[in-house]
Amino acid sequence: MEDLIREFWVIALVGGIFALLAYRFIRSGSIAGALLGGKIRREVGKILLDDGLVYSQTLKVHTMDSKSGEEFVSVSIVSKAAFGAGVWPFKLSKPQARALIQLLERAVS
């Protein structure tokens, strides 16, 4: 009986997380928006990092609005493979985005 109760709670927890992400995806219109809690204002651009026959990686940059109306920058790494995909979004404030720009400029100079 305890195993049945434990399984119920695990299924309820996983279902709750899935429902929350589905709700946030529908509300924001994107996976990055659902994970970061915002809505994409515009896509600034993307860079192809790796492109193979069965695997690709892209770096995408968006400007986004939070629920409170604050603008922030989203940098996402999108990986696609034959049997799966993944998205790793990062939320940056404007000062953090400027600091990243400075780091990248120092790295390439």
C-alpha distances in whole Angstrom, upper triangle without the diagonal:
4,5,5,6,9,10,11,13,15,16,17,19,20,21,23,25,26,27,29,31,31,33,35,36,37,39,41,41,41,38,40,40,36,36,39,39,42,44,47,50,52,51,54,54,52,53,52,51,50,51,50,49,45,45,46,46,48,48,48,50,49,50,48,47,44,43,46,48,49,50,49,49,46,47,44,44,43,42,42,41,41,37,36,38,37,39,39,41,43,44,47,49,53,54,51,53,56,55,54,57,59,57,57,61,61,59,62,65
4,5,5,6,9,10,11,12,14,15,17,18,20,21,23,24,25,27,29,30,31,33,35,36,37,39,40,39,36,38,38,35,34,36,36,40,42,45,48,50,50,52,52,50,51,50,49,48,49,48,48,44,43,45,44,46,46,46,48,47,48,45,45,42,41,43,46,47,48,46,46,44,44,42,42,41,40,40,40,40,36,35,36,35,36,37,38,40,41,44,46,50,51,48,50,53,52,51,54,56,54,54,58,58,56,59,62
4,5,5,6,9,10,11,12,14,15,17,18,20,21,22,24,26,27,28,30,32,33,34,36,37,38,37,34,36,37,33,32,35,35,39,41,43,47,48,47,50,50,48,48,47,46,45,46,45,45,41,40,42,41,43,44,44,45,45,46,44,44,41,40,43,45,46,47,45,45,42,42,40,39,38,37,37,36,36,33,32,33,32,34,34,36,38,40,43,45,49,50,47,48,52,51,49,52,54,52,52,56,56,54,57,60
4,5,5,6,9,10,11,12,14,15,16,18,20,21,22,24,26,26,28,30,31,32,34,36,36,36,33,35,35,32,31,34,34,38,39,42,45,47,47,49,49,47,48,47,46,45,46,45,44,41,40,42,41,43,44,44,45,45,46,43,43,40,39,42,44,45,46,44,45,42,42,39,39,38,37,37,36,36,32,31,32,32,34,35,36,38,39,43,45,49,50,47,48,52,51,49,53,55,53,53,57,57,55,57,61
4,5,5,6,9,10,10,12,14,15,16,18,20,21,22,24,25,26,28,30,31,33,34,35,35,32,34,34,30,30,33,32,36,38,40,44,46,45,48,48,47,48,47,46,46,46,46,45,42,41,42,41,43,43,43,44,43,44,41,41,38,37,39,42,43,44,42,43,40,41,38,38,37,37,37,37,37,33,32,33,32,33,34,35,37,38,41,43,47,48,45,47,50,49,48,51,53,51,52,55,56,54,56,60
4,5,5,6,9,10,11,12,14,15,17,18,20,21,23,24,26,27,29,30,32,33,34,33,30,32,32,28,27,30,30,34,36,39,42,44,43,46,46,44,45,44,43,43,43,43,43,39,38,39,38,40,40,40,41,41,42,39,39,36,35,38,40,41,42,40,40,38,38,36,36,35,34,34,34,35,31,29,30,29,30,31,32,34,35,39,41,44,45,43,44,47,47,45,48,50,48,49,52,53,51,53,56
4,5,5,6,8,10,11,12,14,15,16,18,20,21,22,24,26,27,28,30,31,32,31,28,30,31,27,26,29,30,33,35,37,41,42,42,44,44,42,43,42,41,40,41,40,40,36,35,37,36,38,38,39,40,40,41,38,38,36,35,37,40,40,41,40,40,37,37,34,34,33,32,32,32,32,28,27,28,27,29,29,31,33,34,38,40,44,45,42,43,47,46,44,48,50,48,48,52,52,50,52,56
4,6,5,6,9,10,10,12,14,15,16,18,20,21,22,24,25,26,28,30,31,30,27,30,30,26,26,29,28,32,34,36,39,41,41,44,44,42,43,43,42,42,42,42,41,38,37,38,37,38,39,39,40,39,40,37,37,34,33,36,38,39,40,39,39,36,37,34,34,33,33,33,33,33,29,28,28,28,29,30,31,33,34,38,40,43,45,42,43,47,46,45,48,50,48,48,52,53,51,53,56
4,5,5,6,9,10,10,12,14,15,16,18,20,21,22,24,25,27,28,29,28,26,28,28,24,23,26,26,29,32,34,38,39,39,42,42,41,42,41,41,40,41,41,41,37,36,37,36,37,37,37,38,37,38,35,34,32,30,33,36,36,37,36,36,34,35,32,33,32,32,32,32,33,29,27,28,27,27,28,29,31,31,35,37,41,42,39,40,44,43,42,45,47,46,46,50,50,49,51,54
4,5,5,6,8,10,11,12,14,15,17,18,20,21,22,24,26,27,28,27,24,26,26,22,21,24,25,28,30,32,36,38,37,40,40,38,39,38,37,37,38,38,37,34,33,33,33,34,34,34,35,35,36,33,33,31,30,33,35,35,36,35,35,32,32,30,30,29,28,29,29,29,26,24,24,23,24,25,26,28,29,33,35,39,40,37,38,42,41,40,43,45,43,43,47,48,46,48,51
4,5,5,6,8,10,10,12,14,15,16,18,20,21,22,24,25,26,25,22,25,25,21,21,24,24,27,29,31,35,36,36,39,39,37,38,38,37,37,37,37,36,33,32,33,32,33,34,33,35,34,35,33,33,30,29,32,35,35,36,35,35,32,32,29,29,28,28,28,28,28,24,23,23,23,24,25,26,29,30,33,36,39,41,38,39,43,42,40,43,46,44,44,47,48,47,49,52
4,6,5,6,9,10,10,12,14,15,16,18,20,21,22,24,25,24,22,24,24,20,20,23,23,26,28,30,34,36,36,38,39,37,39,38,38,38,39,39,38,35,34,34,33,34,34,34,35,34,34,31,31,28,27,30,32,33,34,33,34,31,32,30,30,29,29,29,30,30,27,25,25,24,24,25,26,28,29,33,34,38,40,37,38,42,42,40,43,45,44,44,47,49,47,49,52
4,5,5,6,9,10,11,12,14,15,17,18,20,21,22,24,23,20,22,22,18,17,20,20,23,26,28,32,33,33,36,36,35,36,36,35,36,36,37,37,33,32,32,31,32,32,31,32,31,32,29,29,26,25,28,30,31,32,30,31,28,29,27,27,26,27,27,28,29,26,23,23,22,22,22,23,25,26,29,31,35,36,34,35,39,38,37,40,42,40,41,44,45,44,46,49
4,5,5,6,9,10,11,12,14,15,16,18,20,21,22,20,18,20,20,16,16,19,19,22,24,26,30,32,31,34,34,32,34,33,33,32,33,33,33,30,28,29,28,29,29,29,30,29,30,28,28,25,25,28,30,30,31,29,29,26,27,24,25,24,24,24,24,25,22,20,20,18,19,20,21,23,25,28,31,34,36,33,34,37,37,35,38,41,39,39,42,44,42,44,47
4,5,5,6,9,10,10,12,14,15,16,18,20,20,20,17,20,20,16,16,20,19,22,24,26,29,31,31,34,34,33,35,34,34,34,34,35,34,31,30,30,29,30,30,29,30,29,30,28,27,25,24,27,29,30,31,30,30,27,28,25,26,25,25,25,26,26,23,21,21,20,20,22,22,25,26,29,32,35,37,34,35,39,39,37,39,42,41,41,44,45,44,45,49
4,5,5,6,9,10,10,12,14,15,16,18,19,19,17,19,18,15,15,18,17,20,22,24,28,30,30,33,33,33,34,34,34,35,35,36,36,33,31,31,30,30,30,29,29,28,29,26,25,23,21,24,27,27,28,28,28,26,27,25,26,25,26,26,27,28,25,23,22,21,20,21,22,23,24,27,29,33,35,32,33,37,37,35,38,41,39,40,43,44,43,45,48
4,5,5,6,9,10,11,12,14,15,16,17,16,14,16,16,12,12,15,14,18,19,22,25,27,27,30,30,29,31,31,31,31,32,33,33,30,28,28,26,26,26,25,26,25,26,23,23,20,20,23,25,25,26,25,25,22,23,21,22,21,22,23,24,26,23,20,19,17,17,18,18,20,20,24,26,30,31,29,30,33,33,32,34,37,36,36,39,41,39,41,44
4,5,5,6,9,10,10,12,14,15,16,15,12,15,15,11,12,15,15,18,19,21,25,26,26,29,29,28,30,30,29,30,30,31,31,27,26,26,25,25,25,24,25,24,25,23,23,21,20,24,25,26,26,25,25,22,23,21,21,20,21,21,22,23,20,18,17,16,16,17,18,20,21,25,27,30,33,30,30,34,34,32,35,38,37,36,40,41,40,41,44
4,6,5,6,9,10,11,12,14,15,15,13,16,15,11,13,16,15,17,18,21,24,26,26,30,30,29,32,32,32,32,33,34,34,30,29,29,27,27,27,26,27,25,26,23,22,20,19,22,24,25,26,25,26,23,25,23,24,22,23,24,25,26,23,21,20,19,18,20,20,22,22,26,28,31,33,31,31,35,36,34,36,39,38,38,41,43,42,43,46
4,5,5,6,9,10,11,12,14,14,12,14,13,9,10,13,11,14,16,18,22,24,25,27,28,28,30,31,31,32,32,34,34,31,29,28,27,26,26,24,24,23,23,20,19,17,16,19,21,22,23,22,23,21,22,21,22,21,23,24,26,27,25,21,20,18,17,18,17,19,19,23,24,28,30,28,28,32,33,31,33,36,36,35,39,40,39,41,44
4,5,5,6,9,10,10,11,10,8,11,10,6,7,11,10,12,14,16,20,21,21,24,25,24,27,27,27,28,29,30,30,27,25,25,23,22,22,21,21,20,21,18,18,16,15,19,20,21,21,20,20,18,19,17,19,18,19,20,22,24,21,18,16,15,14,15,14,17,17,21,23,26,28,26,26,30,30,29,31,34,33,33,36,38,36,38,41
4,5,5,6,9,10,10,10,9,12,11,8,10,13,12,14,14,16,20,21,22,25,26,25,27,28,28,29,29,30,30,27,26,25,24,23,23,22,22,21,22,19,19,18,17,20,22,23,23,22,22,20,21,19,20,19,20,20,22,23,21,18,17,16,15,17,17,19,20,23,25,28,31,29,28,32,33,31,33,36,35,35,38,40,39,40,43
4,5,5,6,9,10,11,11,13,11,8,11,13,11,13,13,16,19,21,22,25,26,26,29,30,31,32,32,33,34,31,29,28,27,26,25,23,23,21,21,18,17,16,14,18,19,21,21,21,22,20,22,20,22,21,23,23,26,27,25,22,20,19,18,19,18,20,20,23,25,27,30,29,28,32,33,31,33,37,36,36,39,41,40,41,44
4,5,5,6,8,9,8,10,8,5,8,10,8,9,10,13,16,18,19,22,23,23,26,27,28,29,30,32,32,30,28,26,24,23,22,20,20,17,18,14,14,12,11,15,16,17,18,18,18,16,19,17,20,19,21,22,25,26,25,21,19,17,15,16,15,17,16,19,21,23,26,25,24,28,29,28,30,33,32,32,35,37,36,38,41
4,5,5,5,6,6,8,7,5,8,10,9,10,10,11,15,16,17,20,21,21,24,24,25,27,27,29,29,27,25,23,22,20,20,18,18,16,17,14,14,14,13,17,18,19,19,18,18,16,17,16,18,16,18,19,22,23,22,19,16,15,13,15,14,16,16,20,22,24,27,25,24,28,29,27,29,32,32,31,34,36,35,36,39
4,6,5,8,9,12,10,8,12,14,12,12,10,13,15,17,18,22,23,23,26,27,28,29,29,31,31,29,27,26,25,23,23,20,21,18,18,16,15,15,14,18,18,20,20,20,20,18,20,19,21,19,22,22,24,26,24,21,19,18,17,19,17,20,19,23,24,26,29,28,27,31,32,30,32,35,35,34,37,39,38,39,42
4,6,9,10,12,9,8,12,12,10,9,8,11,14,16,18,21,23,23,27,28,29,31,31,33,34,31,29,28,26,24,23,20,20,17,17,14,13,12,11,14,15,17,17,18,19,17,20,19,22,21,23,24,27,28,27,24,22,20,18,19,17,19,18,21,22,24,27,26,25,29,30,29,31,34,34,33,36,38,38,39,42
4,6,8,9,5,6,10,10,8,6,5,7,10,13,14,17,19,20,23,24,26,28,28,30,31,29,27,25,23,21,20,17,16,13,13,10,10,10,10,13,13,15,14,14,15,13,16,16,18,18,21,22,25,27,26,22,20,18,15,16,14,16,15,18,19,21,24,23,22,25,27,26,27,30,30,30,32,35,34,35,38
4,7,9,7,8,11,12,11,9,7,8,11,12,13,17,18,18,22,23,24,26,26,28,29,27,25,23,21,19,19,16,16,13,14,12,12,13,13,17,16,18,17,16,16,14,16,15,18,16,19,19,22,24,23,20,18,17,15,16,15,17,17,19,21,22,26,25,23,27,28,27,27,31,31,30,33,35,34,35,38
4,5,5,6,9,10,10,9,8,8,11,12,12,15,16,16,19,19,21,22,23,25,26,24,21,19,18,16,15,13,13,11,13,11,13,13,14,18,17,18,16,15,15,12,13,12,14,12,15,16,19,21,21,17,14,13,11,13,11,14,14,17,19,21,24,23,21,25,26,24,25,29,28,27,30,32,31,32,35
4,5,5,6,9,10,10,10,10,14,14,14,17,17,16,18,19,20,21,22,23,24,22,20,18,16,15,14,12,14,12,14,13,14,14,15,19,19,19,18,16,15,12,13,10,12,10,13,14,17,19,18,15,12,10,8,10,9,12,13,16,19,21,24,22,21,24,25,23,25,28,27,26,29,32,30,31,34
4,5,5,6,8,8,8,8,12,13,12,14,15,14,17,18,18,20,21,24,25,23,20,18,15,14,12,10,11,9,11,10,12,12,14,17,17,16,14,12,11,8,9,7,10,10,13,15,18,21,20,17,13,11,7,8,6,9,9,13,15,17,20,18,17,21,22,19,21,24,24,23,26,28,27,28,31
4,6,5,5,5,5,7,10,12,12,15,16,16,19,21,22,24,25,27,29,26,24,21,19,17,15,13,12,10,11,8,9,9,10,14,13,14,12,11,11,9,11,11,14,14,17,18,22,24,24,20,17,14,11,11,9,11,10,13,15,17,20,19,18,21,23,21,22,26,26,25,28,30,29,30,33
4,6,5,7,8,10,14,15,16,19,20,19,22,23,24,25,26,28,29,27,24,22,20,19,18,16,16,14,14,11,12,11,11,15,15,16,15,14,14,12,14,13,15,15,17,19,22,24,22,19,16,14,11,12,10,12,12,15,17,20,23,21,20,24,25,23,25,29,28,28,31,33,32,33,36
4,6,8,10,12,15,17,17,19,19,19,21,22,22,24,25,27,28,26,23,21,19,18,16,15,15,14,15,12,13,12,13,16,17,16,16,14,14,11,12,11,13,13,16,18,21,23,22,18,15,12,9,9,7,9,10,13,16,19,21,19,19,22,23,21,23,26,26,25,29,30,29,31,34
4,6,9,10,13,15,15,17,18,18,21,22,22,24,26,29,30,28,25,23,20,18,16,14,13,12,12,9,10,8,10,13,14,13,12,10,10,8,11,11,13,15,18,20,23,26,25,21,18,15,11,10,7,8,7,10,12,15,17,16,16,19,20,19,21,24,23,23,26,28,27,29,32
4,7,10,13,15,16,18,20,21,23,25,26,28,29,32,33,31,28,26,23,21,19,17,16,13,13,9,9,6,7,10,11,11,12,11,12,11,14,14,17,18,21,23,26,29,27,24,20,18,15,14,11,11,9,12,13,16,19,18,18,21,22,21,23,26,26,26,29,31,31,32,35
4,7,9,12,13,16,18,19,22,24,25,27,29,31,33,31,28,26,23,20,18,15,14,11,10,6,5,4,6,9,9,9,9,9,10,10,13,13,17,18,21,23,26,29,28,25,21,19,15,15,12,12,10,12,13,15,18,17,17,20,22,21,22,25,26,26,28,30,30,31,34
4,6,9,11,14,16,18,21,23,25,27,28,31,32,30,28,25,22,20,18,15,13,10,9,5,5,7,8,11,10,11,10,10,11,10,13,14,17,17,21,22,26,28,28,24,21,19,16,16,13,14,12,14,15,16,20,19,18,21,23,22,23,26,27,26,28,31,31,32,34
4,6,7,10,13,14,18,20,22,24,25,28,30,28,26,23,20,17,15,12,10,7,6,4,7,9,11,14,12,12,10,10,9,9,12,12,15,16,19,21,24,27,27,24,20,18,15,15,12,13,12,13,14,15,19,18,16,19,22,20,21,24,25,24,26,29,29,29,32
4,7,9,12,15,19,21,23,26,27,30,32,31,28,25,22,19,17,13,11,7,5,5,6,10,12,14,11,11,9,10,10,10,13,15,18,18,22,24,27,30,30,27,24,22,18,19,15,16,14,14,15,15,18,18,16,19,22,20,20,24,25,24,26,29,29,29,31
4,6,9,12,16,18,21,23,24,28,29,29,26,23,20,17,15,11,9,6,6,7,10,13,16,17,14,14,11,11,10,10,12,14,17,17,20,22,26,28,29,26,22,21,18,18,15,16,15,15,16,15,19,19,16,18,21,20,19,23,24,22,24,27,27,27,29
4,6,8,12,15,17,20,21,24,26,25,23,19,17,13,11,8,6,4,7,9,12,15,18,20,17,17,13,12,10,9,10,11,14,14,17,19,23,25,26,23,20,19,16,16,14,14,14,15,16,16,19,18,15,18,20,18,17,21,22,20,22,25,25,24,27
4,7,11,14,16,19,21,24,26,26,23,20,17,13,11,8,5,5,7,10,14,17,20,21,19,17,14,12,10,10,10,12,14,15,19,20,24,27,28,25,22,20,17,17,15,15,14,14,15,14,17,17,13,15,18,16,14,18,19,17,18,22,22,21,23
4,7,10,13,16,17,21,23,23,20,16,14,10,8,6,6,7,10,13,17,20,23,25,22,21,17,15,12,11,10,11,12,13,16,18,21,24,26,23,20,19,16,16,14,15,16,16,18,17,19,18,15,17,19,16,15,19,19,16,18,21,21,20,22
4,7,9,12,13,17,19,20,17,13,10,7,5,4,6,9,12,15,19,21,24,26,24,23,19,17,13,12,9,9,10,10,13,15,18,21,23,20,17,16,14,14,13,14,16,16,19,19,21,19,16,18,19,16,15,19,19,16,18,21,20,19,22
4,6,9,11,15,18,18,15,11,9,6,5,7,9,12,16,18,22,24,28,29,27,26,22,19,16,14,11,11,10,10,12,14,17,20,22,20,17,16,15,15,15,16,18,18,21,20,22,20,17,19,20,16,15,19,18,15,17,19,17,16,20
4,6,7,11,14,14,11,8,6,5,6,9,12,15,19,21,25,27,30,32,30,29,25,22,19,16,13,12,10,10,10,12,14,17,20,18,15,15,14,15,16,17,20,21,24,24,25,23,20,22,23,19,19,22,20,17,19,22,19,18,22
4,7,10,14,14,11,7,5,5,7,10,13,17,20,22,26,28,31,33,31,29,26,23,19,17,13,12,9,10,10,12,14,17,19,17,15,14,14,14,15,17,20,20,24,24,25,22,20,22,22,18,18,21,19,16,18,20,17,16,20
4,7,10,11,8,5,5,7,10,13,16,20,23,25,29,30,33,35,34,32,29,26,23,20,16,14,11,11,9,10,11,14,17,16,14,14,15,15,17,19,22,23,27,27,29,26,23,25,25,21,22,24,22,19,22,23,20,19,23
4,7,8,6,4,7,9,12,15,18,21,25,27,30,32,35,37,36,34,31,28,25,22,19,16,13,12,10,10,10,12,15,15,14,15,16,17,19,22,25,26,30,30,32,29,26,28,28,25,25,27,26,22,25,27,24,23,26
4,6,5,6,9,12,15,18,22,25,28,30,33,35,37,40,39,37,35,32,28,25,22,19,16,14,11,10,9,11,14,14,14,16,18,19,22,24,28,29,33,33,35,32,30,32,32,28,28,31,29,26,28,30,26,25,29
4,6,8,12,14,18,20,24,27,30,32,35,37,39,42,41,40,37,34,31,27,25,22,18,16,13,11,9,9,12,14,14,17,19,21,24,27,30,32,35,36,38,35,33,35,35,31,32,34,32,29,32,33,30,29,33
4,7,11,14,17,20,23,26,30,30,34,35,37,40,39,38,35,33,29,26,23,20,17,14,11,8,5,5,9,10,11,14,17,19,22,25,28,31,34,35,37,34,32,35,34,31,31,34,32,29,32,34,30,30,34
4,7,10,14,16,20,23,26,27,31,32,34,37,36,35,32,29,26,23,20,16,13,11,7,6,4,7,10,9,9,11,14,16,19,21,25,27,31,32,33,30,28,31,31,27,28,30,28,26,29,30,27,27,30
4,7,10,13,17,19,23,24,28,29,32,34,33,32,29,26,23,20,17,14,10,8,6,5,7,10,12,11,9,11,12,14,16,19,22,24,27,28,30,27,25,28,28,24,24,27,25,23,25,27,24,24,28
4,7,10,13,16,20,21,25,26,29,31,30,29,26,23,19,16,13,10,7,6,4,6,9,12,14,12,10,9,10,11,13,15,19,20,24,25,26,23,21,24,24,20,21,24,22,19,22,24,21,21,25
4,6,10,13,17,18,22,23,26,29,27,26,23,20,16,13,10,8,6,5,7,9,12,15,17,15,11,11,10,11,12,14,17,18,21,22,24,21,18,21,22,18,18,22,20,17,20,23,20,20,23
4,7,10,14,16,19,21,24,26,25,23,20,17,13,10,7,6,5,6,9,12,15,19,20,17,14,12,10,10,10,11,14,14,18,18,20,17,15,17,18,14,15,18,17,14,17,20,18,18,21
4,7,10,12,16,18,21,23,21,20,17,14,10,8,6,5,6,8,11,13,17,20,21,18,15,13,10,10,9,10,12,13,16,16,19,16,14,17,18,15,15,19,18,16,18,21,20,20,23
4,7,10,13,16,19,21,19,17,13,11,7,6,5,6,9,11,14,17,21,24,25,22,18,16,13,12,9,10,10,10,13,13,15,14,11,13,15,13,13,16,17,15,17,20,19,19,22
4,6,10,13,16,17,15,14,10,9,6,5,7,8,12,13,17,19,23,26,26,23,19,17,14,13,10,10,10,10,12,12,15,14,11,14,17,15,15,18,19,18,20,23,22,23,25
4,7,10,14,15,12,11,7,6,5,6,9,11,15,16,20,22,26,29,30,26,23,20,17,16,12,12,10,10,10,10,14,13,11,13,16,15,15,19,20,19,21,24,24,24,26
4,7,10,11,9,8,6,5,6,7,10,12,16,17,21,23,27,30,29,26,22,20,16,16,12,11,9,10,10,11,15,14,13,16,18,17,18,21,22,22,24,26,26,27,29
4,7,8,5,6,5,6,9,10,14,15,19,20,24,26,30,32,32,29,25,22,19,18,14,14,11,12,11,12,16,16,15,18,20,20,20,23,25,24,26,29,29,30,32
4,5,5,5,6,7,10,11,15,16,20,21,25,27,30,33,32,29,25,22,19,18,14,13,10,12,11,13,16,16,16,19,21,20,22,25,25,26,28,30,30,32,34
4,5,7,10,11,14,15,18,19,23,24,27,29,32,35,34,30,27,24,21,20,17,17,14,15,14,17,19,19,20,22,24,24,26,28,29,30,32,34,34,36,38
4,6,9,11,15,16,20,21,25,26,30,32,35,38,37,33,30,27,24,23,19,18,15,15,14,16,18,19,19,22,24,24,26,28,29,30,32,34,34,36,38
4,6,9,13,15,19,20,24,25,29,31,35,37,37,33,30,27,24,23,19,18,15,15,13,14,17,18,18,20,22,23,24,26,28,28,30,32,33,34,36
4,7,10,13,16,19,22,24,28,30,34,37,36,33,29,26,23,21,17,16,12,12,9,10,13,14,14,16,19,19,20,23,24,25,26,29,30,31,33
4,7,10,13,16,20,22,25,28,32,35,35,31,27,25,21,19,16,14,10,10,8,8,12,13,12,14,16,17,17,20,22,22,23,26,27,28,30
4,7,10,13,17,19,22,25,29,32,32,28,25,22,18,16,12,10,7,6,5,6,10,10,9,12,14,14,15,17,18,19,21,23,24,25,27
4,7,10,13,16,19,22,26,29,30,26,22,19,16,14,10,8,6,5,6,7,10,9,7,10,12,11,12,15,16,16,18,20,21,22,24
4,6,10,12,16,19,22,26,26,22,19,16,12,10,7,6,5,6,9,10,13,11,9,13,14,12,14,17,17,16,19,21,21,22,25
4,7,10,13,16,20,23,24,20,17,14,10,8,6,5,7,8,11,12,14,11,9,13,14,11,12,16,15,14,17,19,18,19,22
4,6,10,13,16,20,20,17,13,10,7,5,4,6,9,11,14,16,18,15,13,17,17,14,15,19,18,16,19,22,20,21,24
4,6,10,13,17,17,14,11,8,6,5,6,9,12,14,17,19,21,17,16,19,19,15,17,20,18,17,20,22,20,20,24
4,7,10,14,14,11,8,6,5,7,8,11,15,17,20,22,24,21,19,22,23,19,20,24,22,20,23,25,23,23,27
4,7,10,11,8,5,5,6,9,11,14,18,20,24,25,27,24,22,25,25,22,23,26,24,22,25,27,24,25,28
4,7,8,6,4,7,9,12,14,18,21,23,27,29,30,27,26,29,29,25,26,29,28,25,28,30,27,28,31
4,6,5,6,9,12,15,18,21,24,27,30,32,34,31,29,32,32,28,29,32,30,28,31,33,30,30,33
4,6,8,12,15,18,21,24,28,30,34,35,37,34,32,36,36,32,33,36,34,32,35,36,33,33,37
4,7,11,14,17,20,24,27,30,34,36,38,34,33,36,36,33,34,37,35,33,36,38,35,35,39
4,7,11,14,17,20,23,27,30,32,34,31,30,33,33,30,31,34,32,30,34,35,32,33,37
4,7,10,13,17,20,23,26,28,30,27,26,29,29,26,28,31,29,27,30,32,29,30,34
4,7,10,13,16,20,23,25,27,24,23,26,26,23,25,28,26,24,28,29,27,28,32
4,6,10,13,16,19,22,24,20,19,23,23,20,22,25,23,22,25,27,25,26,30
4,7,10,13,17,19,21,17,17,20,20,17,19,22,20,19,23,24,23,24,27
4,7,10,13,16,18,15,14,17,18,15,17,20,19,18,22,23,22,23,27
4,6,10,13,14,11,11,14,14,12,15,17,16,16,20,21,20,22,25
4,7,10,12,9,9,13,13,12,15,17,17,17,20,22,21,23,26
4,6,8,5,6,9,10,9,12,14,14,15,17,19,19,21,23
4,6,5,6,9,10,10,12,14,15,16,18,20,21,23,24
4,5,5,6,9,10,11,13,14,15,17,19,20,21,23
4,5,5,6,9,10,11,12,14,15,17,18,20,21
4,5,5,6,9,10,11,12,14,15,16,19,20
4,5,5,6,9,10,11,12,14,15,17,18
4,5,5,6,9,10,11,12,14,16,17
4,5,5,6,9,10,11,12,15,16
4,5,5,6,9,10,10,12,14
4,5,5,6,9,10,11,12
4,5,5,6,9,10,11
4,5,5,6,9,10
4,5,5,6,9
4,5,5,6
4,6,5
4,6
4
